[in-house]
């Protein structure tokens, strides 16, 4: 009798749907977009805004083990293409409930890093579900790389009139770069850092990480930089929207600036032999400073003399009374300014 009861129990247990084991953030069931540092335990650490993770599963619950270096990191969580839910990470390790008591069945969850590297780095360690894992979602074949500063990072898009600026205001999903990527049906990396320029910061510092430096990094931390292997992401199109902060104190000298830009572009050409490279002024400059940068870009294109390098025009937008960075609506207009020029070059 005991054996028959055991056998019946075994048959009953076998009939229950299997619950999948947790998977690491680096697991093949997880699609990742953006730069990150993969650790031996399968966790993925990142700092740039817009770094994204995509998970498909069958079940009604999904959670993640995460880590943050400070209290200023935020994620967007999007379930089944719905409205994003903003999560504030606490310093240290924590469990994030991404979907709870959802309708049983298939779901797709997307996690997007909202914050900049200087806010702090974050890591995703693992995912857990009450169901089973589906194959990783397929990302678009087209690949876009956008190099820039705070505008590219989506600073102050979610501003609150009359309030003091805080890290929750950053929103790369509403930035012109990610808007363009969605319109172009493309992956995108935002390699950007607020307050930085091609060769100097808005405070006229040349010994900090500027674009020439952080283009090479997965984690743009001056004290603990993590190199990025350019072979891991080969963009079809590169947009460099840098220069606003170089122009902040005064217009830099033409010759050293152009020489530095030529050096960067030659590096891009070498690292990404199939990419079309487009240089533009960014979304804030206007007047004499914009005209100066436009001239420097034109001279850079002329000196490089490669048919894969182009100048495309940006319009300067003034932000609003709350913040000088472009508003949500102005980011839409910035994307619409650039998209026809990119499509003409890429034939997309």
C-alpha positions as CSV (number, residue, x, y, z in Angstrom):
1,X,0.0,0.0,0.0
2,X,2.8,2.4,0.9
3,X,4.4,1.7,-2.5
4,X,1.2,2.3,-4.3
5,X,0.6,5.6,-2.4
6,X,4.1,6.7,-3.2
7,X,3.7,5.8,-6.9
8,X,0.4,7.7,-7.0
9,X,2.0,10.7,-5.4
10,X,4.8,10.6,-7.8
11,X,2.4,10.5,-10.8
12,X,0.4,13.4,-9.3
13,X,3.6,15.5,-8.8
14,X,4.7,14.8,-12.3
15,X,1.4,16.1,-13.7
16,X,1.9,19.5,-12.0
17,X,3.5,22.3,-14.2
18,X,7.2,22.5,-13.6
19,X,8.5,25.7,-12.0
20,X,11.6,26.9,-13.7
21,X,14.8,27.6,-11.7
22,X,16.0,31.2,-11.4
23,X,18.2,32.4,-14.2
24,X,21.0,35.0,-14.1
25,X,20.8,38.3,-15.8
26,X,23.5,37.0,-18.3
27,X,21.5,33.9,-19.1
28,X,20.6,33.1,-22.7
29,X,16.9,33.5,-21.9
30,X,17.5,37.3,-21.3
31,X,17.9,39.7,-24.1
32,X,20.2,42.7,-23.2
33,X,20.6,46.0,-24.9
34,X,23.3,48.5,-23.9
35,X,26.7,48.4,-22.3
36,X,27.4,46.5,-19.2
37,X,30.0,44.5,-17.2
38,X,29.3,40.8,-17.0
39,X,30.5,39.2,-13.7
40,X,31.5,35.6,-13.1
41,X,28.3,34.9,-11.2
42,X,26.2,35.9,-14.2
43,X,25.2,39.4,-12.9
44,X,25.3,42.4,-15.2
45,X,26.4,45.8,-13.8
46,X,25.7,49.0,-15.8
47,X,25.7,52.8,-15.6
48,X,24.6,54.3,-18.9
49,X,20.9,55.3,-19.2
50,X,18.8,53.2,-21.6
51,X,20.5,49.9,-20.8
52,X,17.7,47.4,-21.1
53,X,16.8,43.8,-20.3
54,X,14.0,41.8,-21.9
55,X,12.5,38.6,-20.5
56,X,9.7,36.4,-21.8
57,X,8.1,33.9,-19.5
58,X,4.9,31.8,-18.8
59,X,3.5,32.5,-15.4
60,X,1.9,35.2,-13.2
61,X,4.9,36.5,-11.2
62,X,8.4,37.8,-12.0
63,X,11.0,39.1,-9.6
64,X,14.6,40.1,-9.9
65,X,17.6,40.3,-7.6
66,X,19.2,43.7,-8.0
67,X,22.0,45.8,-6.5
68,X,22.6,49.6,-6.5
69,X,25.7,51.5,-5.5
70,X,23.6,54.4,-4.0
71,X,20.1,55.7,-3.5
72,X,19.8,57.6,-6.8
73,X,19.1,54.8,-9.4
74,X,15.7,54.3,-11.1
75,X,14.4,51.7,-13.5
76,X,11.4,51.7,-15.8
77,X,9.5,48.4,-15.8
78,X,7.2,47.7,-18.8
79,X,4.9,44.7,-18.8
80,X,3.4,43.4,-22.1
81,X,4.1,46.8,-23.8
82,X,2.0,48.7,-21.2
83,X,2.7,52.0,-19.5
84,X,6.1,52.1,-17.7
85,X,6.2,51.8,-13.9
86,X,9.1,53.7,-12.2
87,X,11.1,51.8,-9.6
88,X,13.4,53.5,-7.1
89,X,16.3,51.3,-6.1
90,X,17.7,51.4,-2.5
91,X,21.4,51.2,-1.9
92,X,22.6,47.6,-1.7
93,X,21.0,44.3,-2.6
94,X,17.2,44.0,-3.0
95,X,14.4,42.0,-4.5
96,X,12.4,43.8,-7.2
97,X,8.9,42.6,-7.9
98,X,8.4,43.2,-11.6
99,X,5.0,41.4,-12.0
100,X,2.8,40.1,-9.2
101,X,-0.5,38.3,-9.5
102,X,-0.6,38.9,-13.3
103,X,-2.9,37.0,-15.6
104,X,-1.5,33.5,-16.0
105,X,0.1,32.9,-19.4
106,X,2.8,34.5,-21.5
107,X,4.3,37.8,-20.6
108,X,7.1,40.1,-21.7
109,X,8.9,42.3,-19.1
110,X,11.3,45.0,-20.1
111,X,13.6,46.8,-17.6
112,X,15.2,50.1,-18.6
113,X,17.9,52.0,-16.6
114,X,16.7,55.6,-16.2
115,X,19.8,56.9,-14.4
116,X,23.2,58.3,-15.4
117,X,26.5,56.8,-14.3
118,X,27.2,59.7,-11.9
119,X,23.9,58.9,-10.1
120,X,25.4,55.5,-9.4
121,X,25.8,52.1,-11.0
122,X,23.2,49.3,-10.7
123,X,23.3,45.5,-11.3
124,X,20.8,42.9,-12.1
125,X,21.7,39.5,-10.7
126,X,19.0,37.1,-11.4
127,X,15.3,36.6,-12.4
128,X,12.7,34.3,-10.8
129,X,9.2,33.3,-11.8
130,X,6.4,31.0,-10.7
131,X,6.3,29.5,-14.2
132,X,8.7,28.8,-17.0
133,X,11.1,30.7,-19.2
134,X,10.5,31.3,-22.9
135,X,13.3,31.9,-25.4
136,X,14.8,35.4,-25.2
137,X,13.0,38.0,-27.2
138,X,14.5,38.9,-30.6
139,X,16.0,42.4,-30.7
140,X,16.0,44.4,-33.9
141,X,18.8,43.7,-36.4
142,X,19.5,47.4,-37.0
143,X,21.9,49.0,-34.5
144,X,22.2,52.6,-33.6
145,X,24.9,54.2,-31.3
146,X,24.2,57.7,-30.0
147,X,27.1,59.6,-28.4
148,X,26.3,62.7,-26.3
149,X,25.9,64.5,-23.0
150,X,23.0,65.1,-20.6
151,X,20.5,65.8,-23.5
152,X,21.2,62.4,-24.9
153,X,20.9,60.9,-21.4
154,X,17.3,62.3,-21.1
155,X,18.1,64.8,-18.3
156,X,15.0,66.6,-16.7
157,X,12.5,65.2,-19.2
158,X,10.2,64.3,-16.4
159,X,10.6,67.7,-14.7
160,X,8.1,69.0,-12.1
161,X,7.5,72.7,-12.4
162,X,8.6,74.6,-9.3
163,X,10.3,71.6,-7.7
164,X,14.0,71.0,-7.1
165,X,15.7,68.8,-9.7
166,X,16.1,65.2,-8.6
167,X,17.3,61.9,-10.3
168,X,13.8,60.7,-10.9
169,X,13.5,63.4,-13.6
170,X,15.8,61.5,-16.0
171,X,13.9,59.6,-18.7
172,X,16.0,58.1,-21.5
173,X,13.0,56.3,-23.0
174,X,11.6,59.7,-23.9
175,X,14.9,61.1,-25.1
176,X,15.4,61.8,-28.8
177,X,17.9,58.9,-29.2
178,X,15.5,56.2,-28.0
179,X,12.6,57.8,-29.8
180,X,14.6,57.6,-33.0
181,X,15.6,54.0,-32.4
182,X,11.9,53.0,-32.0
183,X,11.0,54.8,-35.2
184,X,13.9,53.2,-37.1
185,X,13.1,49.8,-35.6
186,X,16.7,49.6,-34.2
187,X,18.6,48.7,-31.1
188,X,20.3,51.6,-29.5
189,X,23.1,52.4,-27.1
190,X,23.2,55.8,-25.4
191,X,26.8,56.5,-24.5
192,X,26.5,59.8,-22.7
193,X,27.5,61.7,-19.6
194,X,26.0,64.9,-18.3
195,X,28.1,68.0,-18.2
196,X,30.8,66.5,-20.4
197,X,32.0,67.4,-23.9
198,X,34.3,66.2,-26.6
199,X,37.4,67.4,-24.7
200,X,36.2,69.5,-21.7
201,X,33.4,69.7,-19.2
202,X,31.0,72.6,-18.8
203,X,33.4,73.7,-15.9
204,X,36.3,73.7,-18.4
205,X,37.9,70.6,-16.9
206,X,40.0,68.6,-19.4
207,X,41.3,66.0,-16.9
208,X,37.8,64.4,-16.4
209,X,36.2,61.7,-18.5
210,X,35.0,63.4,-21.7
211,X,33.6,61.7,-24.8
212,X,37.0,60.8,-26.2
213,X,37.5,58.8,-22.9
214,X,34.0,57.4,-22.0
215,X,33.4,56.2,-25.6
216,X,35.9,53.5,-24.7
217,X,34.1,52.4,-21.4
218,X,31.2,50.2,-20.3
219,X,31.2,51.8,-16.9
220,X,32.3,55.5,-17.1
221,X,33.7,55.8,-13.6
222,X,37.0,57.7,-13.4
223,X,38.1,55.9,-10.3
224,X,37.1,52.4,-11.4
225,X,36.6,52.5,-15.2
226,X,35.5,49.3,-17.0
227,X,36.6,48.9,-20.6
228,X,34.1,48.2,-23.4
229,X,34.9,45.7,-26.2
230,X,33.8,47.5,-29.3
231,X,33.4,44.2,-31.1
232,X,30.4,43.4,-28.8
233,X,28.2,45.9,-30.6
234,X,28.7,46.9,-34.2
235,X,26.4,49.8,-35.0
236,X,25.1,50.5,-38.5
237,X,24.7,54.2,-37.7
238,X,26.5,56.4,-35.2
239,X,25.2,59.8,-34.2
240,X,27.6,62.1,-32.3
241,X,25.7,64.9,-30.6
242,X,28.5,66.4,-28.6
243,X,29.9,69.9,-28.1
244,X,27.4,71.9,-26.0
245,X,29.5,71.7,-22.8
246,X,32.8,72.3,-24.8
247,X,31.2,75.7,-25.7
248,X,29.9,76.5,-22.2
249,X,32.6,78.9,-20.9
250,X,33.6,80.1,-24.3
251,X,34.2,78.8,-27.8
252,X,37.3,76.6,-27.8
253,X,40.2,77.2,-30.1
254,X,39.4,75.8,-33.6
255,X,42.6,73.9,-34.4
256,X,42.9,71.7,-31.2
257,X,39.2,71.1,-31.1
258,X,39.0,70.0,-34.8
259,X,42.1,67.8,-34.4
260,X,40.5,66.1,-31.4
261,X,37.3,65.5,-33.3
262,X,39.2,64.1,-36.2
263,X,41.0,61.7,-33.9
264,X,37.6,60.5,-32.4
265,X,36.1,60.0,-35.8
266,X,39.0,58.1,-37.1
267,X,38.7,55.8,-34.0
268,X,35.0,55.3,-34.8
269,X,35.8,54.4,-38.4
270,X,38.4,51.9,-37.3
271,X,36.3,50.3,-34.6
272,X,33.1,50.1,-36.7
273,X,34.1,49.5,-40.3
274,X,30.5,49.2,-41.6
275,X,29.0,52.2,-39.8
276,X,27.8,55.5,-41.2
277,X,28.9,58.3,-38.8
278,X,26.9,61.5,-38.4
279,X,28.1,64.5,-36.5
280,X,25.6,67.1,-35.2
281,X,25.5,70.0,-32.7
282,X,23.0,68.7,-30.2
283,X,19.7,70.1,-28.9
284,X,20.6,73.1,-26.8
285,X,23.1,75.4,-28.7
286,X,21.9,78.3,-30.7
287,X,23.4,81.5,-32.1
288,X,27.1,82.1,-32.3
289,X,28.1,79.0,-30.4
290,X,26.0,76.8,-32.5
291,X,27.5,78.4,-35.6
292,X,31.0,77.9,-34.3
293,X,30.4,74.2,-33.6
294,X,28.7,73.8,-37.0
295,X,31.9,75.1,-38.6
296,X,34.1,72.8,-36.5
297,X,32.0,69.8,-37.5
298,X,32.2,70.8,-41.2
299,X,36.0,71.0,-41.0
300,X,36.2,67.7,-39.2
301,X,34.2,66.0,-42.0
302,X,36.4,67.7,-44.6
303,X,39.7,66.6,-43.0
304,X,38.6,63.0,-42.4
305,X,37.6,62.8,-46.0
306,X,35.7,59.5,-45.7
307,X,32.3,59.0,-47.5
308,X,31.0,57.3,-44.3
309,X,31.3,60.5,-42.3
310,X,28.5,63.1,-42.6
311,X,27.4,66.4,-40.9
312,X,23.7,66.6,-40.1
313,X,21.9,69.6,-38.7
314,X,20.3,70.1,-35.3
315,X,18.0,72.7,-34.0
316,X,18.6,74.3,-30.6
317,X,15.7,74.2,-28.2
318,X,15.5,76.4,-25.1
319,X,13.9,74.0,-22.5
320,X,11.4,75.9,-20.3
321,X,11.2,78.0,-17.1
322,X,11.9,74.9,-15.0
323,X,15.0,73.6,-16.7
324,X,17.2,74.5,-19.7
325,X,17.3,70.9,-21.0
326,X,14.9,70.1,-23.8
327,X,11.4,69.2,-22.7
328,X,9.6,65.9,-23.6
329,X,7.9,67.7,-26.5
330,X,11.2,69.2,-27.6
331,X,12.8,65.8,-27.6
332,X,10.1,64.6,-30.0
333,X,10.9,67.6,-32.3
334,X,14.6,66.9,-32.0
335,X,14.0,63.3,-33.2
336,X,11.9,64.6,-36.0
337,X,14.6,67.0,-37.0
338,X,17.2,64.2,-37.3
339,X,15.2,61.3,-38.6
340,X,14.8,62.4,-42.2
341,X,18.6,63.1,-42.4
342,X,19.5,59.7,-40.9
343,X,17.0,57.9,-43.2
344,X,18.5,59.6,-46.2
345,X,22.0,58.5,-45.3
346,X,21.0,55.0,-44.1
347,X,18.3,54.3,-46.8
348,X,16.1,53.1,-43.9
